[in-house]
Amino acid sequence: MSSKFHVERKDWSQIKHRILENYVALFISKLASSRGYLYFIDGFAGQGKYGDGSEGSPLIAAKRAVNPISPRHAGVLRCINVEDDPESFRNLEENTRAYTTNGLVENFYGSFQEHLPGILKRIHGRMALFFVDPLGAKGVELQNIELIAKRGPSTEVLVRF
């Protein structure tokens, strides 16, 4: 484990992740149609799983991509995870391997700010849900949020400052 933070999921994280799981489920069910793929972008993915085995946001989203509310929407959601801690990234790769092999998940090593322009180009014109939840405020700089906001109405953002 790369930090004591990832040893076990705290109460507030459990609640936050329940909200996220429900939000992702509704995002898929309300927006999946003939629009093609939807995207979930986790800007501060962590390792995907806590030391106690509970799932973090990358696995929550990936599992919803495979098992949405409506089975006809399976595989519509594509997940992009960004993590800049080397050990957390290695764990993220391992914890999401089942989803990366089938193309539902892509993991990027480095900072959210570094990868954001490429991600925006890649998902251009597609519906996207950004989950911006760093440890602290670093990475939630206004310039990053402004870049996301300029995408227009096809964007939803959940941000923790």
N, C-alpha and C positions, 0 to 999 in steps of 0.2 A: 504494500500500500504506500502511496506517495505522501500521504499526509494523515494526521490524526483525524482530520475532517471526514475522510472516507472510510473510517473504521466501522461506524454504524450510523444509520439514518436517524436523525433527531426527529422529535415530534413535529416541528414546523416543516421539515422536509417531507415527512409523510403526508401531511395535509396538502402541501404545495404539489406534490407528485400526484395525489388523487385528483386535484383540480386539473392538473396538466393532462392526465389520462382522459378525463371526461371531456376536456376541451378538444383534444386531438381527435377523439372519437366523433364529436359533433362536427368538427372541421371537415373530416372526411365525409361524413354522411350528408352534410348540407352542401358541400361544394364539389363532390365527385360526380361527374356526369360525362358529358362529351368533351370536357375541357382538357382531357389528357391527364398527365401526372400532376399531383399536388406535391408540395415540398414542405418538409419540416427541417428547419435549420437550427441546430443547437450550437450556439457560439462558444460555449464554455462547458463542453460535454463531460469533463471528468473521465472517470474510468468505466462508466456505464453500470457499475455495480458496487455496492458498498461491501466492506469486509465481512459484514454479518449476512451477506447474501441477498439483501434487499436490492431491488432494481432502481437505478437512476434514470434520468430523463432519456438517454439514448435507447435503452432497452424498452422503456415504456412506449416510446414512439414506434420503435421497430416492431414490437409485438402488436400494436394497433394496426400497423401497415399490413401485417399478415392476417390479423383477425379483427377486421372492422365490424361495426354494428351490422351492416349488410354484407353478406358474403360476396355479393357481386362487385363490391368495391375493394376486394382483396388485391393488393399489389399496386393500388393507385397512388399511395403515399410513398415518396422517396425521401429518405432521411440523410441529411448531411451534418456530420459532427465535426467540430473543431476543438482541438485540445493542444495546449502549448507546453504542458509538463511532460517530459520524456517518459517517465515511469507510468504516469496516468495514461498516456497515449498507448503505450505497449499493452496495458491492461484493457483499454478500450478496444483495441484491435482484437484481442483475444475474446473479450466478452461479447463482441458483435459479429464474430466470424460467421456464424450461421446465417446472418443477414447480409453480410458483404458478399458472400459467395453467390447469393441469388440476385444480387444487384439492387436490393432494397436500401442498403446503407453504404455510404462512403464516409471515410474518416480522413480528415486532413490534420497533419501535424503542423503546428505553428499558432500564431495569434489570430484571433478573430479579425482584428483590424487588417492584418496581412492578407487574409484569405477573402475578406468581404467583397472586394471588387470582382474577383474571379467568380465567386458564388453568384453575385448579382447578374453577371453576364450569362452564366450557365443557366439560371432559372428565369431568364428574361421572359416576360409575358405569362408566366405560370403563377397560379395561386400559391402563396407561401405563408407559412407561419414561422416566425422567428422567435426562438426562446433564448433570451439574453439574461443569463443568471450567473454572473461571476462570483467568485469569493472576493468580496470587496467591490469597489467601484471601478477599478482599473479595467478598461475595455468597454465601458459603457459611455465613452466620451460622446459628446453631442454630435460630433462629425460622423460617427458611425451610425447613430440613430437617424441623422438627417439623410445619409445615403440610402438607408432602408426606406425611409418615408418617401423619398422621391420616386420610388417604384410605383406609387399610386394606389388605387383602390384594390388591387389584387394582393394586398399585403396585410397581414395581421402580426402584431408584435406583443409578446409578453416580456416585460422588462422588470428586473429587480435592481434597484440602485442601492 
